[in-house]
Amino acid sequence: MGWLKRLFGLEKPQNAQVNPAPQAVPQAATAAPTATQSMPPERIGLNGEYDQSGLAKRVALAFDQDQQLDDIDTLWVAQTGGTVVLKGKVPSQEILNKMVSVARAVNGATEVDTAQVQIG
């Protein structure tokens, strides 16, 4: 079972991307036409839509796309703002290092917290 399915109950959307271009944020009817709104990078979903858990979902997608990481089912991914939070257990320090590297490469990830990860 892949990361997206296990963590979020999602099958991989057809056009899902780890670093999609953000979609335009709809303007309120009362907003001035010159007002611009932008989406924080950690809130961009798998297809560029607004998603409160967008960063965590995109990191899960990145893990699914890496053959070394796609079968680890003892770790969970969450986010606090731009921080990717990894929790659980990994088989080795090398795998954890790889996961941190992959997570950092996802747009919007400002830091990766591994304080809640056990190795072994």
SEVEX-441646 format. One record per atom (N, C-alpha, C): residue number from 1; y, x, z. Coordinates in steps of 0.02 Angstrom, whole numbers, plus 32768, in hexadecimal, padded with zeros to 4 digits. Atoms other than C-alpha are relative to their C-alpha. Last residue first. Layout:
 num    v    u    w
 NUM    Y    X    Z
...
//
This chain:
 num    v    u    w
 120 8045 7FF3 7FEC
 120 7FFD 8320 82C0
 120 7FD2 7FC7 7FF3
 119 8026 7FDC 8032
 119 80BA 8317 82BC
 119 7FB9 800B 801B
 118 8031 7FD3 7FE3
 118 8119 8293 831D
 118 7FDA 8021 7FC7
 117 803B 7FF0 8029
 117 81B7 8244 82D7
 117 7FD4 8031 8026
 116 8036 802D 7FEC
 116 8238 81ED 8346
 116 7FC0 800B 7FD7
 115 800C 7FF9 7FB8
 115 82BA 827A 8341
 115 7FC4 7FD5 8016
 114 8049 7FFB 7FF8
 114 82AE 827F 8282
 114 7FEB 8005 8049
 113 8012 7FF9 7FBA
 113 835F 8243 825B
 113 7FB3 8000 8006
 112 8044 8019 7FF6
 112 8393 8262 81A6
 112 7FEC 800F 8049
 111 8028 7FD8 7FD2
 111 844D 8274 817F
 111 7FBB 7FE0 8006
 110 7FD5 7FCB 7FE6
 110 84D2 8238 8106
 110 7FDA 802E 802F
 109 801F 7FE1 7FC5
 109 845D 81D2 809A
 109 802D 8039 8017
 108 7FEE 8025 7FC5
 108 84CB 816B 8025
 108 7FE3 801D 8040
 107 7FB9 800C 7FFA
 107 847A 81A6 7F83
 107 800F 7FD5 803D
 106 7FEE 8045 8011
 106 83C6 81D8 7FA0
 106 804A 7FF6 800E
 105 7FEC 8003 8046
 105 83AB 8296 7F9A
 105 8014 7FB9 7FEB
 104 7FBC 7FE6 8008
 104 83AB 82A1 8058
 104 801A 7FF9 7FB9
 103 7FD0 8031 7FE4
 103 8312 822F 8060
 103 8048 8017 7FF7
 102 7FFD 803A 802D
 102 82AE 82A0 7FEA
 102 8034 7FCD 8019
 101 7FE1 7FEA 803F
 101 82D8 833D 804E
 101 8008 7FC5 7FD0
 100 7FB8 7FF7 7FF1
 100 82B2 82E7 80F4
 100 8025 8013 7FC0
  99 7FE4 8043 7FF7
  99 820B 82AA 80AF
  99 804B 8005 800D
  98 7FFC 801F 8043
  98 81E0 8359 806F
  98 8021 7FBC 8005
  97 7FCA 7FDD 8024
  97 8208 83A6 8119
  97 800B 7FE1 7FBC
  96 7FC1 8018 7FE4
  96 819B 8321 816D
  96 803B 8021 7FDD
  95 7FF6 8044 801A
  95 810B 8349 80F6
  95 8043 7FE4 801B
  94 7FF1 7FFB 8047
  94 811C 8403 811C
  94 800E 7FBB 7FE1
  93 7FB9 7FF0 8005
  93 8124 83E1 81D7
  93 8015 8004 7FB7
  92 7FEC 7FB9 7FFB
  92 8079 8390 81CB
  92 804C 8007 7FFB
  91 8036 7FD0 7FF6
  91 8015 82ED 81D7
  91 8016 8049 800A
  90 8010 7FE1 8040
  90 80A8 8278 81F5
  90 7FCB 8036 800C
  89 8028 7FC3 7FFF
  89 80BF 81FE 8286
  89 7FF4 8019 7FB8
  88 8048 8003 8007
  88 813C 8175 82AC
  88 7FE0 8045 8001
  87 8023 800C 7FC1
  87 81F5 815B 8292
  87 7FB6 8000 7FF3
  86 8048 7FFE 8009
  86 826C 8199 820A
  86 7FDF 7FFA 8044
  85 8026 7FF5 7FC2
  85 8322 8165 8216
  85 7FB6 7FFB 7FF0
  84 8045 8016 800A
  84 838F 817A 817B
  84 7FDA 8012 803F
  83 8036 7FD7 7FE5
  83 8444 818B 81B2
  83 7FBD 7FE0 7FF3
  82 8018 7FD2 8033
  82 84C8 813E 8140
  82 7FC9 802E 8019
  81 7FCA 7FE9 802B
  81 84E2 80A7 81B0
  81 7FE3 802C 7FCA
  80 7FC7 8010 7FD6
  80 844C 80A2 8223
  80 803C 801B 7FDA
  79 7FBF 7FE0 800A
  79 83B4 809F 81B4
  79 8031 7FE7 8034
  78 7FCA 802E 7FEF
  78 82FB 807F 81C1
  78 8041 8023 7FF0
  77 7FBE 7FEC 8015
  77 825D 80D0 817D
  77 8031 7FC9 8014
  76 7FD3 8037 8013
  76 81B3 80C3 81CD
  76 8044 801C 7FF0
  75 7FB9 7FF2 7FF8
  75 8126 8142 81D9
  75 8029 7FC5 7FE7
  74 7FF3 7FFC 7FB8
  74 806B 812E 81F4
  74 804A 800F 800F
  73 7FF3 8044 7FE7
  73 8041 80F2 8145
  73 800D 7FFE 804B
  72 7FF4 7FF9 7FB8
  72 804E 8196 80E6
  72 8012 7FBB 801B
  71 8038 801C 7FD9
  71 7FFF 8176 803B
  71 8008 8009 804C
  70 800D 8047 800B
  70 8096 8186 7FC7
  70 7FC7 7FE2 8029
  69 7FEA 802A 7FC9
  69 80DA 8227 800E
  69 7FE9 7FB8 7FFC
  68 8011 7FE3 7FC0
  68 8089 82B0 7FA7
  68 800D 7FD0 803A
  67 8048 8004 7FF5
  67 808C 8243 7F0A
  67 7FEA 801E 8043
  66 8016 7FBC 7FF4
  66 8149 822A 7F16
  66 7FB5 7FFF 8012
  65 8000 7FDC 8040
  65 8182 8186 7EC6
  65 7FE7 8048 8007
  64 8034 801D 802B
  64 8153 811E 7F5F
  64 7FF9 8029 7FC0
  63 8040 7FEA 7FE4
  63 81BC 8194 7FCC
  63 7FC6 7FE6 7FD5
  62 8005 7FB8 800F
  62 8253 8177 7F59
  62 7FBE 801C 801B
  61 8011 7FFB 8047
  61 8235 80BA 7F65
  61 7FF8 804A 7FEB
  60 8046 8015 8006
  60 8232 80C6 8023
  60 7FE9 8004 7FB7
  59 8027 7FC7 7FE7
  59 82D5 8129 801C
  59 7FB6 7FEF 7FFB
  58 7FFF 7FCD 8035
  58 831E 809F 7FAD
  58 7FDB 803F 8015
  57 802B 8016 8037
  57 82E7 801A 8029
  57 7FFD 8034 7FC8
  56 8046 7FFA 7FE9
  56 8331 8079 80BD
  56 7FD0 7FEC 7FC8
  55 8011 7FB9 7FFC
  55 83D6 808F 805F
  55 7FB7 8008 8014
  54 8007 7FE0 8041
  54 83DF 7FD8 802C
  54 7FEA 8049 8003
  53 8032 7FCB 7FF6
  53 83BF 7F8D 80D8
  53 7FF5 8028 7FC0
  52 7FF4 7FE4 7FBD
  52 845E 7F21 80DA
  52 7FD0 803A 800D
  51 803B 800A 7FD6
  51 8448 7F06 801E
  51 800C 8024 8042
  50 7FF3 7FF4 7FB9
  50 84D5 7EF2 7FA0
  50 7FC1 7FF0 8028
  49 7FE3 8038 7FDC
  49 8490 7EFB 7EEF
  49 800F 8014 8048
  48 7FB8 7FF9 8000
  48 8475 7F9E 7E8F
  48 8023 7FC7 8024
  47 7FE6 800D 8043
  47 83C1 7F76 7E5F
  47 804C 8003 7FFE
  46 802B 7FE1 8032
  46 8369 7FC1 7EF6
  46 8018 7FF7 7FB9
  45 8047 8011 8003
  45 83F6 7F94 7F6D
  45 7FDC 8022 7FC5
  44 8014 800F 8045
  44 849D 7FE8 7F8D
  44 7FB5 7FF6 7FFE
  43 800D 8048 8007
  43 84CF 7FDA 8044
  43 7FED 7FEC 7FB9
  42 803C 8010 7FD9
  42 84C6 8095 806D
  42 7FEC 7FB6 7FFC
  41 803D 7FEA 8021
  41 853E 80B9 7FDE
  41 7FC0 7FF0 8026
  40 8014 7FC0 7FE3
  40 85C7 804D 802D
  40 7FBD 8016 7FE1
  39 803A 8005 7FD4
  39 85F4 7FC5 7FB0
  39 7FF2 8044 801E
  38 8038 7FD6 8012
  38 869F 7FC4 7F64
  38 7FCB 7FFA 8035
  37 802E 7FF7 7FC8
  37 8724 7F40 7F63
  37 7FC9 802F 7FE7
  36 8041 7FE5 8013
  36 87BA 7F3D 7EF2
  36 7FD6 8008 803F
  35 8028 7FE7 7FC8
  35 8852 7ED0 7F06
  35 7FBD 8019 7FE6
  34 8000 7FB7 8000
  34 88BB 7EC4 7E68
  34 7FD6 801D 8038
  33 8026 7FE4 8038
  33 888D 7E0F 7E49
  33 7FFD 804C 8000
  32 7FD2 7FEE 8036
  32 88C9 7DDF 7EF8
  32 7FD9 8021 7FC8
  31 7FEC 7FBA 8002
  31 883E 7D93 7F5E
  31 802F 800D 7FC5
  30 7FBB 7FF8 7FE9
  30 883F 7CD7 7F77
  30 8017 8048 7FFC
  29 7FD3 8026 802C
  29 87A4 7CB6 7F0D
  29 8049 800B 8014
  28 7FF2 8043 7FE5
  28 8748 7D40 7F69
  28 8033 7FDE 7FD4
  27 7FBF 8008 7FDD
  27 8716 7DD1 7EFA
  27 8005 7FB9 801B
  26 7FD8 803B 8013
  26 8660 7DEE 7ECE
  26 803F 7FFB 802A
  25 7FFF 802D 7FC7
  25 8629 7EA2 7EEF
  25 802A 7FC4 7FED
  24 7FBE 8015 7FE8
  24 8604 7EF8 7E4B
  24 7FF9 7FD0 803A
  23 7FE6 803A 8024
  23 8556 7F41 7E3E
  23 8044 7FEF 801C
  22 7FF0 803D 7FDB
  22 8537 7FEF 7E80
  22 8019 7FC9 7FD3
  21 7FB7 800A 8001
  21 84E7 806D 7E0A
  21 800E 7FC0 8026
  20 7FE3 802A 8034
  20 8433 808A 7E3F
  20 804C 8000 8003
  19 7FB7 7FF9 7FFE
  19 83F9 8122 7EA4
  19 8020 7FD6 7FC8
  18 7FEF 7FDF 7FC1
  18 8341 8107 7ED1
  18 804C 8005 8008
  17 7FEE 7FBA 8006
  17 832D 808A 7E45
  17 8011 801B 8044
  16 7FEB 7FDF 7FC3
  16 82D9 7FE0 7E37
  16 800D 804B 7FF4
  15 7FCF 7FCC 8012
  15 82D3 7F97 7D88
  15 8019 8026 803D
  14 800A 7FE2 8043
  14 8232 7F33 7D9B
  14 8030 8039 7FF1
  13 7FDD 8026 8035
  13 823F 7F14 7E56
  13 7FFD 8026 7FBE
  12 7FC9 7FDA 801F
  12 81BA 7F74 7EB9
  12 8021 7FD4 7FCA
  11 801C 7FDC 8039
  11 8156 7EF3 7F1A
  11 803B 8025 7FE1
  10 7FE8 8006 8045
  10 81AB 7ECC 7FBD
  10 7FD3 8024 7FCE
   9 8024 8037 801E
   9 8168 7EA8 806B
   9 8012 7FF6 7FB7
   8 7FD3 8037 800F
   8 81F1 7F18 80B4
   8 7FDD 7FC3 7FE1
   7 7FC5 8004 7FD4
   7 8195 7FA5 810B
   7 8029 7FC0 7FF6
   6 8012 7FFB 7FB9
   6 80E4 7F99 80C4
   6 803D 7FF4 802D
   5 802A 8039 7FEE
   5 8113 7F59 8016
   5 7FF3 8001 804C
   4 7FD8 803E 8004
   4 81A4 7FD1 8000
   4 7FD8 7FC4 8017
   3 7FCC 8003 7FCC
   3 813E 8065 8040
   3 8027 7FBF 7FFF
   2 7FC4 7FD7 8006
   2 80A8 8047 7FD0
   2 8031 7FF5 8039
   1 7FC5 802B 8000
   1 8000 8000 8000
   1 803E 802D 8000
//
